[in-house]
Amino acid sequence: MTQDAGMTRDTALTSDVLLEAQERAGELIRCGFQEPDEIAESLVEVLDDQGLTQEEAERIVAPLWEERLAEQAHWPEFTDVDRLERAFDLLEDQGIVAAMDFTCCAACGYAEIGGEADEDSRGFVFFHQQDTEAAAAGRGLMLRYGGFRTGEESGGAESGGAAEQRTVEIGRAVVAAMETVGLPVEWDGSPHTAIRVAPLEWLNRLPE
């Protein structure tokens, strides 16, 4: 009875809505950071006004998730995303907070990155969820970076002209870490320019 009800409910979805949900699910799966239920919730947030339920979203995600898992079996042992993770680990060892897929956008990332710092943190680098999606779509990865205030003002991202030299120092450290792990990196040396990692093959293994 429940299954019949679910099948009847599915038929209420138009082909356009179903296609949109499948495409969006595929995008989020390629990003590789969210669990299946989180992806389903994201679909519902976007398409609930068009009749998509959580149960339907989960059924849409499931076969796409299994398909991606099957693809992973043929990936190289060490991918570009593995290299990126290694570079972020190197930066953490240097007192630089390194956060992957951090917050929804740049504004939120800059506002919240200070909460990830400890008293020894001298700077930060992150990429946000929209950056992840761009990288997964083959457009390269943008890295946001900067320094932290020191002393009594520690824990907040620096701003203004006084912070530029520290920001440049963090930028140089980020570039060096990318080069150390063999990732191609583009940066003009300006504290006002994001660092771009490209070309980058985004093969990020799904959460276990």
C-alpha positions in Angstrom: 0.0 0.0 0.0 2.8 2.4 0.9 4.7 1.4 -2.2 1.7 2.0 -4.4 1.2 5.4 -2.8 4.8 6.3 -3.5 4.6 5.2 -7.1 1.4 7.3 -7.6 3.2 10.2 -6.0 6.1 9.9 -8.4 3.8 10.2 -11.4 2.8 13.7 -10.2 6.4 14.8 -10.9 6.7 16.3 -14.4 9.6 15.1 -16.6 11.1 18.6 -16.3 11.1 18.5 -12.5 12.5 14.9 -12.5 15.3 15.9 -14.9 16.2 19.0 -12.9 16.4 16.9 -9.7 18.6 14.3 -11.4 20.9 16.9 -12.8 21.2 18.7 -9.5 21.8 15.4 -7.7 24.5 14.5 -10.1 26.2 17.9 -9.6 26.2 17.5 -5.8 27.4 13.9 -6.0 30.3 14.9 -8.2 31.3 17.5 -5.6 31.8 14.6 -3.2 31.3 16.2 0.2 27.6 15.4 1.1 25.9 12.3 2.2 23.0 10.9 0.2 20.4 12.2 2.7 21.9 15.6 2.6 21.8 15.7 -1.1 18.1 14.7 -1.0 17.4 17.5 1.4 19.1 19.9 -0.9 16.9 18.8 -3.8 13.7 19.2 -1.7 14.8 22.7 -0.6 14.9 23.7 -4.3 12.0 21.7 -5.7 9.5 21.2 -2.9 7.2 23.9 -4.4 7.1 21.7 -7.5 6.0 18.6 -5.6 9.3 16.9 -4.7 9.2 15.1 -1.4 12.2 13.8 0.7 11.3 10.2 -0.1 11.2 10.9 -3.9 14.5 12.8 -3.7 16.1 9.9 -1.9 15.0 7.5 -4.7 16.4 9.9 -7.3 19.8 10.1 -5.5 20.2 6.4 -4.8 21.0 5.0 -8.3 23.2 8.1 -9.1 25.2 7.5 -5.9 25.7 3.8 -6.8 26.8 4.8 -10.3 29.4 7.2 -8.9 30.7 4.5 -6.5 31.1 2.2 -9.5 33.1 4.9 -11.3 35.4 5.3 -8.4 36.6 1.8 -8.7 38.4 2.8 -11.9 39.9 6.1 -10.6 43.7 6.6 -10.1 44.9 5.6 -6.6 45.9 9.3 -6.0 43.7 12.0 -7.6 44.0 15.7 -7.9 41.6 16.1 -4.9 43.9 13.8 -2.9 46.8 16.2 -3.8 44.7 19.1 -2.8 43.9 17.5 0.6 47.7 16.9 1.1 48.4 20.5 0.3 45.8 21.6 2.9 47.4 19.3 5.4 50.8 21.0 4.7 49.3 24.4 5.3 47.7 23.3 8.5 51.1 22.2 9.7 52.3 25.8 9.0 49.6 27.4 11.2 47.3 28.2 8.3 43.6 27.2 8.7 42.7 25.2 5.6 39.0 24.5 5.0 37.5 22.6 2.1 33.9 23.2 0.9 33.6 25.8 3.7 30.2 27.7 3.8 28.0 28.6 0.9 29.8 31.6 -0.5 32.9 33.8 -0.1 31.1 36.4 2.1 30.1 33.7 4.6 33.5 32.1 4.4 35.4 35.3 5.3 32.9 36.0 8.1 33.1 32.6 9.6 36.7 31.4 9.1 37.9 33.0 12.3 35.9 30.5 14.2 38.1 27.8 12.9 41.3 29.4 14.2 43.2 28.8 17.4 45.7 31.0 19.1 48.6 29.8 16.9 46.8 30.3 13.6 48.5 33.0 11.4 46.2 32.8 8.4 43.7 30.9 6.4 42.8 29.4 3.0 39.4 28.0 2.0 37.1 27.3 -0.9 33.3 27.5 -0.5 30.6 25.3 -1.9 30.1 27.3 -5.1 33.8 27.0 -5.7 33.5 23.2 -5.3 30.7 23.1 -7.8 32.7 25.1 -10.3 35.7 22.8 -9.8 33.5 19.7 -10.2 32.2 21.2 -13.5 35.8 21.5 -14.8 36.3 25.3 -14.3 39.2 25.1 -11.9 39.2 25.9 -8.2 39.4 29.3 -6.6 41.1 29.6 -3.2 40.4 32.4 -0.8 43.1 33.3 1.7 44.2 35.9 4.2 45.9 36.6 7.5 44.5 36.7 11.1 44.9 39.6 13.5 47.5 38.9 16.2 47.6 39.6 19.9 44.4 40.8 21.6 42.6 40.9 18.2 43.4 37.3 17.2 40.7 35.1 15.7 39.4 37.5 13.0 40.2 37.9 9.4 42.4 41.0 8.8 41.2 43.8 6.5 42.6 47.1 5.2 46.0 48.1 3.9 47.9 47.0 7.1 46.9 43.4 6.3 48.1 43.3 2.7 51.6 42.1 3.5 50.4 39.3 5.7 47.9 38.3 3.1 50.6 38.1 0.5 52.7 35.9 2.8 49.7 33.5 3.2 49.1 33.6 -0.6 52.7 32.6 -1.2 52.5 29.8 1.3 49.4 28.5 -0.4 51.0 28.6 -3.9 54.0 26.8 -2.6 51.9 24.1 -1.0 50.0 23.5 -4.3 53.3 23.4 -6.2 54.8 20.9 -3.7 52.0 18.4 -4.3 52.2 18.9 -8.1 49.0 21.0 -8.7 49.1 23.7 -11.3 48.4 27.1 -9.8 47.8 30.6 -11.0 48.2 33.8 -9.0 49.4 37.3 -9.9 50.8 38.0 -6.4 48.1 40.5 -5.5 46.4 40.2 -2.0 43.2 41.1 -3.8 43.2 38.2 -6.2 42.0 34.7 -5.5 44.4 31.9 -6.2 43.3 29.5 -9.0 44.1 25.9 -9.2 43.7 24.7 -12.9 43.5 22.6 -14.8 42.1 20.3 -12.1 40.4 16.9 -12.6 37.9 16.8 -9.8 37.7 13.2 -8.6 36.5 13.4 -5.0 35.6 10.1 -3.4 32.2 9.9 -1.8 31.9 9.9 2.0 32.1 6.3 3.3 
